[in-house]
Each structure stands twice: as C-alpha cells, then as structure tokens.
Amino acid sequence: YRFLIQNILRYEIHSGKNFVYNPDVLFNKNLNITDKWIIAYEQRLLKFFHQEMEHYRLYTVVSELLSFLDKLTNWYIRLNRARIKGDFGEEDWVNSLNVLFGTMLNLIILLSPFIPFITEFIYQNLRNGLPDNSPLLEQSIHFLRIPEYNEKLLDDKIELIMQNMISVIELGRKLRENKKILLKKPVAKLTIINYDKSFLENLKVVENYIIDELNANEIEYIDEEPKYLKIGIK
C-alpha cells in the first residue's frame, strides 16, 4: 500500500496530473504477462471467495487471501518495481499503477470482513483516486458489496506459466543456497530439465524474469529427463 501511494505521488508530481483509476486498463491487450497474471489470479480468487463464503467456509478463504497477498507482494510488485516507479515510460507507468491500484482495492474489500479497521483506513485514501461515477466510491469500505469476478479476465494458461516460473525460481534459489553461491554472483548457465516440452516452451515466455531473478547469463532447456535421472544428477 505504501509503495503504491509513493509511486502515485511520484507520477502526479512528474506528470502534473491527478491519478484517477481507470478499470478499462485491465482489458488492455498491451499489458505485460505479469499484469495479466495478477488480474487473472485475482479474478479466480473472487470466484473462489463467492463460492466459499456462500457455504461459510471461512477457514479456506483466509488461507487463499494470505496466499494471494504473498504473491502480490513478493512476486508481482517485486518483478514490476521499476515499471511502477516509472522507469519504462509513462504508458507502462500508468498501466502498472492502474493494475496495482485495482488489485489492491479488490483485495482490501475481500479482507474487510476479517480486518475491518486497517482496510477502512486504506480505503479512505484509495477512494481519492476513484472517478466520481465509480460504483466503488462509498463513504466506507463496509458499504461496498464483494466484487463479482469477470470470466473474460480469467486465464488458466498464464496462471500456469507464472506458477511454473515461480517454482523454477524458488528451486534455483535453493540450489544456490545449497551450493553456497550468493545471488549477486552470476552463473554462466542455468539448465532446466523437464520431460514436458510444453512446460519448457511456456518458460521461454518468461525467460527474462528467470534470468534476472537467478542471475544467470543464459538458460538451457532439456527434455531428456530420464537420462539425467539414471545418472543421479543433483
């Protein structure tokens, strides 16, 4: 939340314009894959929230909200920090701010039944960035209904690609830790072995993120997994 507000203020100072949330940005085809991922992930969360709350299964809802919060903080914001700061031009800046703003707003609405005071505090500031005709503009967050999910924004393929990318990066970090190789020290090559060719092809879409996060010069993709299992490679 603080990071979002800091960069909205940075944008307003830089552009001389007030930031006003534009929900149409969520349908912009020029958004990058991480934008589309966090939007799709949140829509699936909204769908899940409605299904579980109808049956009053609070224990499943809270864990999913915490999982989403972790992905938003440690993956979406981490991978897009430079974009949200405006380092890649105004269009990308505005898109990333709108995606993060909309995601944050929906998230605090979902969290409001569980943590009513901090979500109200955040909402009272975020509402200043809403257009006058917005259905999300109320005197209190507790006057808002839970948002409905949009089927058009769901994207199982992008969610799978990003989940696979996260798994590879987390495994790579563990390997570096096991070998006592600091992350700031680059490695010449990262080899990813998996029998599923579609798994490897999908990773190529997000190759630049893997290279940056694991500080590797290049990635080699190998689908001959059984051969490496036989020789017991570690």
C-alpha angles and dihedrals in degrees: 000000000000091000091052094049093046091055095043087056090047090052093048092050092046097045100031088228132110115248112243119182113244112196090191088075088074088070094047109126090208094068114117123248095263090054091051090046097053090044092050092044091051092048089053088049090053090050091049092046093056093047095049098041091052086063093038093240095156093162092066095043097055094051091050091049091052091048091052091047089053093051092046094050103035100034116019096040093037093053094043102038093115093047092050089051090055099249094136102052136284098283093054089042094054092044094052093045091051093048093049092043093051092044093049092047094052091044095054090047089056091045095046096089089055102038104022101170105048091043090052090050092051093044093053088062098039092051087069087070095053122101116249093251096048116130086216092064109103138140090252137017087235091066091062125095120229107271118251118236121247114229091205092062095053113104118175093180095056091045090053093048092051094044090052090048091051091049092051093048093048091049090048091053091051091051091051090049092048091050091043092236111150116231092236089063110084121227121217097230141004116209119204115193121193132143091219108088092193089056090056094043091052091051090058088066089064098030094123091059092050092049092049096045095046096035095232127153095218143352127234117201119207125180097184094098098154091059092058093044090056094055092044097236115188 
